[in-house]
């Protein structure tokens, strides 16, 4: 019988109009469903089989009625058969299913391998790092094989989430090593993520901050979803092909043991990897130490050699002097000793030393070991001033909520000095200023600066010092002054960097607008490590020239300058040097001041010798207060 609608068994004419493509497949699927059961409740009967089926009740459906007819299909089996017909012949459907299964399996294995072999150190992110056998992956496969069916899927999801969390921890480590040259502390470092967000807001604006936060959240969710999904998929495939999976696990286990016995290595380490297991072991120890740190710090802080010293016995050797404690951001040992930077910085220090000698000043220099590197300046400042090792935010909070005698606070206790803080990097309320014993604080909003920012630094160092001179240091008829001054122009990312201006032409800072426009962008500077080191060196030169220029221009017989670096710069500049040393220098005209520290063994001049003493930064407070306190005899 000829008709408009071929039955399930009829061959479809290759060239028949209106019979090709999706439309013909839908028709064939509906015919198959109709042949097997009911269609829309209308009685029908098929006679014959294969190509002989035909309709006995009502006219055959027309192609244009296909959509209507499909909506009237009932019965789960008929729908499945009808939809299956849409995918084409059974052989083709099988090949597609196998390809999809194989592709998803390969992708799952790849995701897990990347997660398990991802190193937590940025300098180990090489292709060789991913050409290894992870013991954790082999163990995971073995566990999935022995789990009972009901627990397998849930267990796989849990293991996948654990792998995802470890991967995120390694990502945090990469970020921390890139800036602070140490791993992320899961107990004490969460507050630093807020500081990172503040940095992004100050350098990239609110939109940049929100975009970075959204990206970080999306990355975390994606990593967890991928590792959990990949582990579940792998568990399903292994259960489906159990015998083959057991064989593969045994082969991989044998290969891993063989690599251990033979000591096979790649450029990234042993071929037989235990990266995540080792990482978790180290981090477990770190967590125990961090949890006990609060008690340890409390015991250390309970001992204060100057807590009960009478005020008239404090700093007697500096009475009548103006004492300026000045921190030069990121001024570390690498600036002086690195072959690419040291010669130029050494020339600046030599020329500055000669100029200061011509003005009647003398200097002594040594080294201090900072508690931090790459960042965390406030921790270094607190260590220097408090005489306690402040290496994390928990210690900083404990310190600033105590009544510890700080170096700056000791000046205030005597009642013989006005104490001020000049902190251009502070743009919000800073209650810690009261703890540090400062009578008045000039933050970034109160320096009368109307020029542009230079990277993170809101105010160029030269302008900061000029404002200090105008608002405090140059006041006629004032008494002795103690100041804590933070110079920020050498702060990461060193793009753009300001340059020196005639002191008489600084005005309100507008002169820096043209300098800012002519400066290099962050994208330009950070194209390669050599460019970064060059701009870092330039920023240190600028800060030193600003400070020495201020001292030559405004210093007098009663001026005592103590300046130091707070920490080493980021590893991109230091070349991953483990040294945490920073230079520290005391400058004065009055020879009696330097006589007080003659026993320290420091180097004469602004540049400390390579073999000059290295003190932990928390030891400076006590040495200074003792040197300038009452002397025996």
N, C-alpha and C positions, 0 to 999 in steps of 0.2 A: 504494500500500500504506500502510495506517495503521500506525503504530508509536510506540514511546515515545521515539524519538531521531531528530530531523530530520536530514536529510543536509545537506551543505554548500550545496546550491543551493536548498533548500526555504525558503519563507517561514515565519517564526515567527508563529503566531497571536498577535495583540496581547493577547488576554485569556485565553490558555490558562493554566490554573493550573500552577505549577511550571516555567514556561518563561521567566520573566523574569529580568533581572539577570545576575549573574556566572555562575550555574549554566547558563543557556542558552548564554552565550558560550563557556564551557568545552566544552559539548557540540558546538557548531558547529565549534570549533577542532579537536577530536579527530576529528570526521567528516572534516574537510578533510585532516588528516594521514593518516587511514586510507585515504582515497580515493587518495592519491598514492603510497603505499608499502606497508610492512609494518606489522603491528600484533601485537606480542607473539609473532611467529613463527608465527601461525596462518594457514593459506592462506585467501585470500578473493579474490573477483573482483567487479568492479563492471561492471554493464552499463548502457550508455547514458552519458550525461553530463548535467551540469547537475542538473536535478531528478530524473533517472531513476536515480541510483545507489542500489544496495541491497545488503544483505549476503546472501551465499550460504552461508556456513559458520557455523553456530551462531546462536544467538539474538542479536538486537540488544542492545547494552549498555544497561543501565538508568541513569537519572540518579544513583542512589545509588552506582553503581560508578564514578563519574567519577574520583574521587581515585585509585583503584586502577589504572584504565586509564591515567591520565596518567603514573603512575610507570613504566609498561611501554613508553612511547614510546621508540623508538630511531631513530637517524639524525638528524644535525644539521639537515638541511633541514626535516624534519617538525616538530621541536621549535620551530624559528623560526617556521614557518607557524602552528603551533598557538598560540604565544604572541602572535603578531601579531594573531590573531583576537580575543584577549582585549581588546585596546586599542580595538576597535570598527572601524567602516568605514574603508577606506583614506583617504578624504577627511579624516576627523576626525583620524587619526593624523598626517597631513601638517600640518594646522593646528597641532596640539600641538607637533610638532617644530620648526616655524618659529617659534612663539612662544617656545619654550625657547631656540632659537639666538639670536633677536633679543634676548631678555632678558639672556642671558649675555654677549652682545657689548656691549650698552649698559653693563652692570655693569663689564665689563673696562675699557672706555674711561673710565668714571667713576672707578674706582680709580686708574688711571694719571694722570688729570688731577689728582686730589686730591694724589697723591704728588708729582707734578712741580711743582705750583703752591703747595704748602704753604710758607709763609714761615718763616724761622728766627728771626724777631723776634716776641715776644708782642704788641706793639702793632700789628702788621700783620695779625693774624688777623681779617680782616674778609671779608664776602662778596665785596667787590670784588677781593680777592686771587685769587679762583678764576675770575674772568671775564677770562681772558687766553689768549693763544696761546703755549704753551711751545715754543721752538725745539727743545728736546731730544726732545719727543714727535714732532714732525714728522720729525726726523732718524731717530729710532728706527723709525718706520713705513717710511721709505725704505730703511733698512738691511735690515729684515725682508723687503722685497720683492725685494731683489737676492740674498739668501742662497740657496744651493742647498738643495733639499728636505731632504737628509740633515742639513745643519747648522742648518736653520732652527729646529727645536724646541729643540735644545741652546743655540743662540745666544739664542733668546728667553728661555729660563729664566735664562741668565747675565745678560742685560740686566735682567731683572726683579729678580733678586737685587741687582744694583748699585743699581737705583732704590730698592729697599727699604732698603738700607744707607744711602743718602743721606737717605732719609726719617727713619730713626732718628737720624742725625746732626743733622738739623734739629730733631727732638724734644729731643735733648740741648741744643742751642743755646737752645731756648725756655726750658728749665729753668734753664740757666746765666744767661741774660739776665735772667730773672725774679728771681734772687737775687744773682748776682755782677756783673751788668751787663757781661758779656763772653761771647764764644762758648766752646764747649767745645774744649779743646786735646786732640786725639787722641793726643798723645805724652805729655803731662805731667799730665793731669787724671784719669786712671783712679783714682788713690788717693783723690780727693775723693768718689768714689761710695761708698767705704767709710766716709768721714766722714758722708755723708748717711745711710747705714744706721745708724750710731751715733746720730745725732740722732733718727731715728725710734724707735730702741729706748729712748732716754732720755725721749722725750716721749709715745710711744704704747705702750710696752711691747714685749716680745718678739713677741707675736702680731701687733701692728701692723707691726713690722719685716718679719716673714716674709710677711705678706699683701702688703705693698708690693713686696717682692722678687719674689714669685710673679706679681703683676700686671705688673711690668716685664718679666719673662721671657716671660709670655704675650703681652704686647703686641708684643715683638720678633719672636717666632715668627709671630704672626698677620700682622704687616706684611710679613715676608719671604714668607710663603706666599701672601698676597693679590697682592702685586706680581708674583711669579714666575708664579703661575697666570693672572693677568690678561694678562701679556705673551704667554704661550704661547697663550692663547685668541685674542688679537688676531692673532697670527701665523697661526693656523689659518684664521680667517675671511678674512684678506687673501689667503692662498694660494687659497682656494676662490673668491673673487670678485676675482681679480687685476686685471682690466681696470678695474672700478669703483674698486678701491683706488688704482690708479695715478692715476686722475682726481682722487680726493679729495686725495691727497698733493700733487698739482700745484696744486690750488685753495688748499689751506692754506698752501703755500709762498708762493704769490703774495700771499695775504692778509697773511702775516707780514711780507714785504718791504714791502708797501704801508704797513703800520702803522709800520714803522721809518722809511720815507721821510717820512711825514706827522707822525711824532712823536706818535702818539695815546697818550693817557694815561688811566689810571683812578685811583681814589683810592689804589690800592696800588702804582702805578708804571706803566711802559710796558705797553701792551697786548701788544706783541711781547716776550715774556719770555725771559730767558736766566738765570733764577734759579739753577738747579742748576749750570750751567756756570760762572757767576761764583763760586758757593760753592766748587766744587772748586778753582778757580784760587786763591782766597784761602787755602783750607785747605792747598793744596800749599806755598804760601809760608810759612804758619805752621809746617808740619811741618819745613821746612828750618831755619827759625829755632830751633825747639824742639830739634832734634837737635844744633844747634851751641851751644845754651845752656850745656851742661855745660862745654865748653871755655872759653867766654867767662867764666863764673862763676869757674872755676879761676884765670884770669888776674887777675880783679878781686880775688879773695880773697887772692892772693899778696902784695898790698900792704897792710900794716897799720902805720899810722903810730905806734902805741903798743905794738907787739909787744915791743919791746926797751927800753921806758922803765923805768928802775929803780923799784921799788915805792915808794921814799921820795920820788919825784918825781911820784907820781900823787895827784890829788885833795887837794893840800895846802890848798886854800882851803876845804875842808869838814871838816877834822879836828875831831873832837869833836861833830859834828852828827849828828842822826838824819835820814837821807834816805829819803823814801818815794816810790817811783815807782809811780804808780797809774794803771791803764788803766780808763777808763769805756767799757763796751761800746757800740758803734754811735753814739758821741757825735761827730757829724759837723757839717760846716758848715751843712747844711740845718736842723739844730736851731736855729741862731742866726739864719739869714737868711731862711728860708722864711716868707712872709707869714702862713701859717696857724699856725706854731709859734714863730717868732722873737719876737714881742712877749711871750708868756708866759715863754719861756726867758730873754729879756732881763731881765724883771722879777726872776726868780729870781736871776740873776747879779748884778744891781744890789743887791738886798737882801742877798745873801750877801757881796758885796764890802763893803757898809757895816758888816755885822756883824763881819767879819774886821778891818776897820780899827779898829772900836771895841775889839777884843781885841788890837790892836797889830800886826797882820799887814799886809803889803803884797804886791802881786802884779804880775806882768808876763805878758802873753799874746801869742801869735803863732799862726801856722798851720804845719802840716806836711802834706805831700802823701803819703798812704798808698799802698802798693803794691796794695792791694785795696779792694774796695767790696762791701758786702752780706754778707760773710762772710770766713772765713779769718783770724780774729783772730790766731792763732799766727804767721802770716806777718808781720803788722804788728808784733807784739811783737818778733819776731826781727830785723826790719829796724831798729827803734828801738834795740835793745840792741847789735846787732852792727856797725852802720855799713855794712852791705851790703844791697843791694836784694834782698829775699827775696820773690819774687812767685809761686813755685810750690813744690810739694812736693819736687821734685828738688833745688832749691837749699836747702831747709830741711834735708833729709837730709845734703847735703854740708856744710852749715854745722855741724850738731850733731855731726858726726864729725870735725871739725877742732879745732885748738887756738886758734882765733880769740879775741882779747881782747874780751869783751863789757863793756858798761857796768857791769853788776852784778858781773861777774868781776873788773873792775878794783878795785872796793871790797874784794873778798876778797883780791886779790893784796897789797894794802897790809898786811894783818894788823891793821888798825886798826878794823875793823867786823865785827860778827856779821851775816851775810847770811841772810835768810829769804825764802821765797816763800809767798804766800797765794793759792791757786788753787782756789777752790770749784768751778769747772767741771771739774776733773780728777778722774775717778772710777776711774782705773786706774793702774797703775804708770807713773811719769813719769821715766825715766832722764835726760831732757833737763835736769832740774833741776841735775844735777851739771855739765853743760856750761856752764850760765848762772852758775855760781859760787855756788850757794845752799847754805849750811850745813845748812839744814833747810827742809822743804816741808810746809805744811799744805794738804792737798787736801780735797776735798769730804767725805771720810770722817773727817776729824780736826779738825773745827771744832766738835764737841760740839753740833751742831744737831739738834733733835728735832721740828722743825716740818715743814710741807708744802713741796713744791716749788712754784715759781711759773713755769709753762711750762717752758722749758729750764733756767732758773736753779734750782739746787738749794738755794741759801742766799741769803736777802735781804741786800742790801749792808750795811744797818745792823748786822745780826747778824755778818756777816763782819768788819767793822771792830771791833765790840765784842769779838769773840773774839781778834783780833789785839792789842787793848789788854790783855786779861786774860792772854793766854799769853806775850806778848813785850814790847810797848811799855810796859806799866805795871809791869814787874818792877823792884823796888828794887835798887839797887846794880849794875845792869847797865852795860855799856860802850856805846859808840856802836852804832847799829843801822842797817842798810840793808835795806829791804824792797821787794820787787816784789809789788804787790797788784792782783789782777784783780777788778773789780766786774762782776757778771753780770746784775743785775736788769733792765738795759735791753737784754737780748738778745732777738732775735726769738723768739717771735711776739708778745711784749708782751701776753700774756693768760694768767692774770690778773696784775695789777701790785700789789706790796705797797705799804703806806703806812707812814709814820713812826709809831714807837711811843715812848713814854717810855723813855729809855735805861735807867732804873733798873728797868723792868718787862720787859726782854727775856728774862730767865731762860734757859731752855733752848730757846727758840724756839716753845714751844707757843702763845704768844700770837698767832702768825700763823695759826693754824688758822681762827679766825673770820674773819680778813681774807681768807683764801683762799676760804672759802665765800661770802663776799659779793662776791667779784671776778667779773669778766666772763669768760665762756668764750671759747675761741679761735674757735668757730663764730660767736658773737655779734660779736666784734670784727672778724672778717674778712669781714663781709657787704658792706662797701664801703670804699673807700680813705680816705674822710674819717674813719671810725671808727678805722682802723689808725693814721693819723697822730696822732689824738688820744691814743690809748693809748701810742704811741711817745713823744710829748711828755711824757706823765705819767710814764713810766718814767725819762726823763732827769731830770725834776724830782726824782724820788725819789732817784736816784743822787747828784745834786749836793747835795741836802739832807742825805743821809747823810754824804757826805764832808766837807762844810763843818761839819756838826754835830759830827763826830768831831774835827775840827781845833780848833774853838772849845772843845770840852769837854776835850780831852786834850793839845792842842798846847802847846809852851813855847818859850822863847827859842832852843833848839837844834833846833827842828823845821824841816825844809825839805821842802816837799811839791811834787813835780812830777807834775801829772796831765794826762792827754790822752785824746782819743778814739783808738780803734784804726782805725776806718774809718767811712765813711758807711753808713747803713742801706740796706735793699733798695730797688729802684726804685719800689715802691709808695709809699714815703714820700717819696723825693727827687723824684718826678715825672720820672724818667729824667734827672736832672741829671748831666752828665759830670764835675762837680767831685769830686775825691777828697780834698779838704782836711779836716783835723780840727783843732780847737783844742788848743793846748798852753799850760799855765800853770805858772809857778814862784811859790810862795808862801813867805814867810819873815818872821820878826820881825826878825832881824838885818839891818840895812841893808847890811852889807858883802856879804852874799850877793847881793842884787840889784844892788849896784854892779858886781859881776863881770860881769854880763850887760847892763850899760847900753848897750854898743855894739851890741847886737843889733837895736835899732830896734823892740822890741816895745811893745805898748800897755799903759799902766798900768791895772791892774784885772783882773778875771776874764774880761772879754769882749774878744777881739781885734777891732781895727778892721777894716773891710772891706779897707783898703789896707795892713794890716800885712804884713810879709814872709812869703812862703810858701817854706819850705825843703822839699826832698825829705826824707822821714823818715830815710833812711839817712845824712843829713848831721848829725843831732843828736849822735851819740856823740862825734865828733871835736870839734865846737864846745864841747860840755859839758866834756870832759876838758881841752881847751885853756883854757877860761875859768876852771876851778877848779884848774888846775895852777900851777906856779911862774910868777910874773909877772916880766917883765924889769925890771931896775932895782931 
